[in-house]
Amino acid sequence: MPPAATDATTRTTVSTEGRGLQAVVAVLVQIVVAVVYSWSVMRGPLTALHGWSKAETIAPYRYNLVLVSLGAILGGFLQDRKGSRLVASIGGLLIALGCVLCALYGDTVGGLILGYGVLAGLGSGFAYVTPIANLVKWFPDKRGTMVGLAVMGSGMSPLFWSPLIENFIGHDATRFHESIPRTFFIMAAIFAVAIIGAAQFYRVPPAGWRPSGWKSSVEVVHREVSSKAMLGTWQFYALWVAFVLGASVGLTAIGQASQLIQEVARTSAPISLGVAVGLLGIFNGSGRLTWGTVSDRLGRKVALLAMSAVSVTACLAFLRSASSFWGVFIGLCLVAFAYGGFFALMPAFTADYYGQSSIGGNYGLVFSAFGFCGFVVPGYFESLLDRARAAGNLVGGYSEVYWKLAILSAIVALMAALLRAPSASMKGGEK
């Protein structure tokens, strides 16, 4: 008979044979929490309603990404001590409150930054880290695949969220003052019900549990390493920098998707912008599952090298000189496909290198790379494009952006080739 699993909050038990339910809950939470990827759909209506600049409409997105990172760190450490259920419930409540604040005070950039950027971002981090840390513990035999499955939900969420938000807001600019606040109220209700409700099904397995007869086929350190000890290894900083550089490509492409299609691909688009952004989510999400599975079978480093090669190809062969809808769209899809893999590989790398007992806090620290990238990189590239737009050379501006992003992807490939697991004789901080 398999050992019982417990939740640190309630000590409720459940057979480890029920771990499939944890995967279902994880996917549901990830789908709901990843509305950030649909922000580009809201930028146009906000500009039309308030006359804001592109830098102003990207600001809430940037702050959201930073606070998602901070929330993942805080939520990760809290989860290691109090359990997934409490942390995810707090996350759902914070996101809902943030959306309500946006509905009430979203007529100012500051109001959106506080509501969407700070409160919703912090809550998203709390809710985001819980299914990842939980699945790493439940599925040590399939870390890449199962984390990839969970985060596939967040990657594919724009397929659901983008057309839905576009439909809620509508296309009548004279009614944006009503439809935008109403949309935020609807989102608040969805977040409160879906995330808090799903969180009640979370359970965690017994400490140190492993599937019977399992032997790892990837490079794993069979020890439990504290966050303090992890910070003393060069591998942590290598993973952090690789995450920053790799996420730069995907965040820039996804954040600019609607603008890029409208401004560079001047031919009539055969699909709406909401649908186009949603389809990008399919590639983002499928990349998470695909690269996670590849990493389980061929190794994390091989998967990271291949992802980087796809990004370089997309940036140089398609996006750097694209002038048609399909050229832009194919390039964006390839970037999204490669980008998604980082969200499957980085938790798996972290668990492989540092164990799973402190995976919440440890991965939260690794995930801080995403927040740093989200705050710094989109703003930098937006300012570059604003200068190119003012100079009347927008195509040249996009060319420069994607040339630089190709270089970042190439650096990630080099780092992947140099990565190796920490020494098994590493001293200090062992749990």
C-alpha positions in Angstrom: 0.0 0.0 0.0 1.5 3.4 -1.0 2.3 5.9 1.7 -0.2 8.6 2.5 0.3 12.2 1.4 -0.4 15.2 3.6 -1.1 18.9 3.3 1.0 20.9 5.7 -2.0 23.1 6.5 -4.6 20.5 7.4 -2.9 17.2 7.6 -5.5 15.7 5.4 -4.3 12.4 3.9 -4.7 11.1 0.3 -3.1 8.1 -1.4 -0.2 8.8 -3.7 -2.1 6.9 -6.3 -4.2 10.0 -6.7 -1.3 12.2 -7.9 -3.0 12.6 -11.3 -5.6 14.9 -9.6 -2.7 17.2 -8.6 -1.7 17.5 -12.3 -5.3 18.5 -13.2 -5.5 21.1 -10.5 -2.1 22.5 -11.5 -3.1 22.9 -15.1 -6.3 24.7 -14.1 -4.5 27.1 -11.8 -1.9 27.9 -14.4 -4.5 28.6 -17.1 -6.3 31.1 -14.9 -3.3 32.8 -13.4 -1.5 33.5 -16.7 -3.7 36.4 -17.9 -0.5 38.5 -18.1 0.1 37.1 -21.5 -3.0 38.8 -22.8 -2.1 42.3 -21.7 -1.2 43.3 -25.3 -4.9 43.0 -26.2 -5.8 45.7 -23.6 -3.1 48.2 -24.6 -5.0 49.3 -27.8 -8.3 50.1 -26.0 -6.4 51.9 -23.1 -4.5 54.0 -25.6 -7.7 54.8 -27.5 -9.6 55.8 -24.3 -6.9 57.8 -22.5 -4.4 58.7 -25.2 -1.6 57.1 -23.3 1.9 56.5 -24.8 3.2 53.0 -25.5 5.6 53.4 -22.5 2.6 54.1 -20.3 0.5 51.2 -21.5 3.5 48.8 -21.0 4.1 50.0 -17.5 1.5 47.9 -15.6 2.8 44.8 -17.5 6.4 45.5 -16.4 5.4 46.0 -12.8 3.2 42.8 -12.9 6.2 40.7 -14.0 8.4 42.1 -11.2 5.7 41.4 -8.6 5.0 37.9 -10.0 8.7 37.2 -9.3 8.5 38.6 -5.8 5.3 36.7 -5.1 6.9 33.5 -6.3 9.8 33.9 -3.9 7.6 34.8 -0.9 5.0 32.2 -1.8 7.6 29.6 -2.4 9.1 30.0 1.0 5.7 30.1 2.6 4.6 27.0 0.8 7.6 25.0 2.0 6.4 25.8 5.5 2.6 26.0 5.3 1.5 24.1 2.3 0.2 24.8 -1.2 -3.4 25.3 -0.3 -3.0 28.4 1.8 -0.5 30.1 -0.5 -2.6 29.6 -3.6 -5.7 30.8 -1.8 -3.9 34.0 -0.8 -2.8 34.4 -4.4 -6.3 34.1 -5.8 -7.6 36.7 -3.3 -4.8 39.2 -4.1 -5.4 38.9 -7.9 -9.1 39.4 -7.4 -8.5 42.5 -5.3 -6.1 43.8 -7.8 -8.6 43.5 -10.6 -11.3 45.3 -8.5 -8.8 48.1 -8.0 -8.2 48.3 -11.7 -12.0 48.5 -12.3 -12.3 51.4 -9.8 -9.1 53.4 -10.5 -8.0 52.1 -13.9 -8.4 55.5 -15.5 -4.9 56.4 -14.4 -1.6 54.7 -15.1 -0.9 54.7 -11.4 -4.1 52.9 -10.6 -3.4 50.2 -13.1 0.2 49.8 -11.8 -1.1 49.4 -8.3 -4.0 47.1 -9.1 -2.7 45.0 -12.1 1.0 45.5 -11.5 1.4 45.2 -7.7 -1.6 43.4 -6.2 -2.5 41.1 -9.1 1.2 40.5 -9.9 2.0 39.6 -6.3 -1.0 37.3 -6.2 0.0 35.7 -9.5 3.4 34.8 -8.1 1.8 33.2 -5.0 -0.6 31.1 -7.2 2.0 30.4 -9.9 4.6 28.8 -7.8 2.3 26.4 -5.9 1.5 23.9 -8.7 5.1 23.8 -9.9 6.5 23.0 -6.5 3.8 20.5 -5.8 4.3 18.6 -9.1 8.1 18.4 -8.6 7.4 16.6 -5.4 4.7 14.3 -6.8 6.5 13.5 -10.0 10.2 13.2 -9.5 10.2 10.6 -12.2 8.7 13.0 -14.8 9.7 16.5 -13.6 10.2 18.0 -17.0 7.1 16.5 -18.5 4.7 17.2 -15.6 5.9 20.7 -14.9 5.7 21.3 -18.7 2.1 20.0 -18.6 1.2 22.4 -15.8 2.9 25.5 -17.3 1.5 24.6 -20.7 -1.8 25.8 -19.1 -0.3 29.2 -18.5 1.3 29.3 -22.0 -1.9 28.4 -23.8 -4.1 30.6 -21.6 -4.1 33.5 -24.2 -6.0 31.2 -26.5 -8.8 31.5 -24.0 -8.1 34.9 -22.4 -7.3 37.0 -25.4 -10.5 36.5 -27.4 -12.5 36.6 -24.2 -11.1 39.9 -23.0 -11.4 41.3 -26.5 -15.0 40.3 -26.6 -15.7 41.8 -23.1 -14.1 45.1 -24.0 -15.6 45.2 -27.5 -14.6 47.4 -30.5 -16.7 50.5 -29.9 -14.2 53.1 -28.6 -17.1 55.3 -27.4 -18.0 52.6 -24.8 -14.4 51.7 -23.6 -15.0 53.8 -20.4 -17.7 51.3 -19.5 -16.4 48.1 -20.9 -12.9 48.2 -19.6 -13.9 48.5 -15.9 -16.6 45.9 -16.4 -14.0 43.5 -17.8 -11.8 43.9 -14.7 -14.8 43.2 -12.4 -15.5 40.0 -14.4 -11.9 38.9 -14.2 -11.9 39.5 -10.4 -14.8 37.1 -10.0 -13.2 34.5 -12.2 -9.9 34.6 -10.3 -11.6 34.4 -6.9 -13.7 31.4 -7.7 -11.3 29.4 -9.9 -8.0 29.8 -8.0 -9.3 29.7 -4.4 -11.6 26.8 -5.3 -9.0 24.8 -7.1 -6.5 25.4 -4.2 -8.7 23.3 -1.9 -7.7 20.2 -3.8 -4.0 20.6 -3.2 -2.1 17.8 -1.3 1.6 17.1 -0.9 3.3 13.7 -0.7 5.3 12.5 2.3 8.8 14.0 2.6 11.3 12.2 0.4 8.7 10.1 -1.4 9.8 8.5 -4.6 7.9 6.2 -7.1 8.8 2.5 -6.5 11.7 1.4 -8.6 12.4 4.8 -10.1 15.9 5.6 -11.3 16.7 9.0 -12.8 18.0 9.2 -16.4 19.1 12.9 -16.1 21.9 14.6 -14.2 20.6 14.8 -10.6 22.2 15.6 -7.2 20.6 13.2 -4.7 20.6 15.6 -1.8 18.5 18.4 -0.3 20.1 21.8 -0.5 18.9 24.9 1.4 18.3 28.2 -0.4 21.3 29.7 1.5 23.6 26.9 0.2 22.2 27.1 -3.3 23.2 30.8 -3.4 26.7 29.7 -2.9 26.9 27.7 -6.1 27.8 29.1 -9.5 25.1 27.0 -11.1 22.4 29.1 -9.5 23.7 32.2 -11.1 24.2 30.5 -14.4 20.5 29.4 -14.4 19.4 32.8 -13.3 21.3 34.6 -16.1 20.1 32.0 -18.7 16.6 32.6 -17.6 16.9 36.4 -17.9 18.3 36.1 -21.4 15.9 33.5 -22.7 12.9 35.2 -21.2 14.0 38.5 -22.8 13.2 37.1 -26.2 9.8 35.6 -25.4 8.6 38.5 -23.3 9.6 41.1 -25.9 7.9 39.1 -28.7 4.7 38.4 -26.9 4.5 41.8 -25.4 4.9 43.4 -28.8 2.8 40.9 -30.8 -0.2 43.1 -31.5 1.9 46.1 -32.3 4.3 44.2 -34.5 1.5 42.7 -36.6 -0.2 46.1 -36.9 2.8 48.2 -37.6 5.1 46.0 -39.7 2.8 43.5 -41.3 0.8 46.1 -43.1 -1.2 43.7 -45.3 -4.6 42.8 -44.1 -4.4 40.2 -41.4 -6.6 37.1 -42.1 -7.3 36.7 -38.4 -8.1 39.2 -35.5 -5.4 40.3 -33.2 -7.0 38.6 -30.3 -7.0 35.3 -32.2 -3.4 35.8 -33.3 -2.3 36.4 -29.7 -4.3 33.4 -28.6 -2.6 31.2 -31.2 0.7 32.3 -30.0 -0.4 30.8 -26.7 -0.7 27.4 -28.3 3.0 27.5 -29.4 4.0 28.9 -26.0 2.1 26.2 -24.2 3.0 23.3 -26.4 6.7 24.4 -26.1 6.5 23.9 -22.4 5.2 20.4 -22.6 7.4 19.5 -25.6 10.7 20.8 -24.2 9.9 19.4 -20.7 9.4 15.9 -22.2 12.6 16.3 -24.4 14.6 17.2 -21.3 13.4 14.1 -19.4 14.4 11.9 -22.3 17.5 13.5 -23.7 18.7 15.8 -20.8 18.0 19.3 -19.7 21.2 20.7 -21.5 20.2 19.2 -24.9 16.7 20.7 -24.6 18.1 24.2 -23.6 20.5 24.1 -26.6 17.8 23.2 -29.0 15.4 25.9 -27.6 18.1 28.5 -28.1 18.7 27.4 -31.7 15.0 27.8 -32.5 15.0 31.3 -31.0 18.1 32.4 -33.0 16.5 31.1 -36.2 13.2 32.8 -35.5 14.8 36.2 -34.8 17.2 36.2 -37.7 15.3 34.3 -40.4 11.8 35.7 -39.8 11.4 38.6 -37.4 14.5 40.7 -38.2 13.3 41.5 -41.8 9.6 40.5 -41.8 7.2 42.6 -43.7 4.2 40.4 -44.2 1.7 39.0 -41.7 2.7 35.4 -42.2 6.4 36.2 -41.9 5.8 38.0 -38.6 3.4 35.4 -37.3 5.6 32.4 -38.0 8.5 34.1 -36.4 6.5 35.0 -33.3 5.2 31.4 -33.1 8.7 30.0 -33.1 9.9 32.4 -30.5 6.9 31.5 -28.3 7.5 27.8 -28.8 11.2 28.1 -27.6 10.3 30.6 -24.8 7.8 28.2 -23.3 10.5 25.7 -22.6 12.2 27.8 -20.0 9.2 27.4 -17.6 9.5 23.7 -17.8 13.2 23.4 -17.7 14.1 25.9 -14.9 12.0 24.2 -12.2 13.4 20.8 -13.3 17.0 22.1 -13.3 16.4 23.5 -9.8 15.0 20.2 -8.4 17.7 18.2 -10.2 20.5 20.3 -8.8 19.2 21.2 -5.3 16.5 18.6 -4.3 12.8 19.0 -3.7 12.3 19.6 0.0 12.9 23.4 -0.5 11.8 23.6 -4.1 9.3 26.3 -3.4 11.8 28.8 -2.0 14.7 27.6 -4.3 12.7 27.9 -7.5 11.2 31.2 -6.3 14.8 32.6 -6.2 15.5 31.2 -9.7 12.2 32.6 -10.9 13.3 36.1 -9.8 15.2 36.2 -13.0 11.8 36.4 -14.8 10.7 39.4 -12.8 14.0 41.2 -13.4 13.8 40.6 -17.1 10.1 41.6 -17.2 10.8 45.0 -15.6 14.0 45.9 -17.4 13.8 44.4 -20.9 10.3 45.3 -22.3 10.9 49.0 -21.3 14.3 49.0 -22.9 13.0 47.7 -26.2 9.9 49.9 -26.1 12.1 53.0 -25.8 14.3 51.8 -28.7 11.2 51.4 -30.9 9.8 54.7 -29.8 13.0 56.4 -31.0 12.8 54.5 -34.3 9.2 55.4 -34.7 10.0 59.1 -34.1 12.8 58.9 -36.7 10.4 57.4 -39.2 12.4 54.1 -39.3 10.2 51.6 -37.5 11.2 48.7 -39.7 14.8 49.4 -38.8 13.9 49.6 -35.2 12.3 46.1 -35.2 15.3 44.8 -37.1 17.7 46.1 -34.4 15.5 44.6 -31.6 15.5 41.1 -33.1 19.1 41.2 -34.0 19.9 41.9 -30.3 17.5 39.2 -29.2 19.2 36.7 -31.4 22.5 37.4 -29.8 21.0 36.9 -26.3 19.7 33.5 -27.5 23.1 32.5 -28.7 24.6 33.4 -25.3 22.1 31.0 -23.7 23.2 28.2 -26.0 26.8 28.8 -24.9 25.8 28.7 -21.2 23.8 25.5 -21.8 26.9 23.8 -23.1 28.9 24.8 -20.0 26.3 23.8 -17.4 26.8 20.9 -15.1 25.3 19.7 -11.8 26.9 20.9 -8.5 29.5 18.7 -7.0 28.0 15.9 -4.8 30.7 16.8 -2.2 29.3 20.4 -1.8 29.4 21.4 1.8 27.0 23.5 3.9 23.3 24.0 4.0 22.3 20.4 3.5 18.8 19.6 4.8 
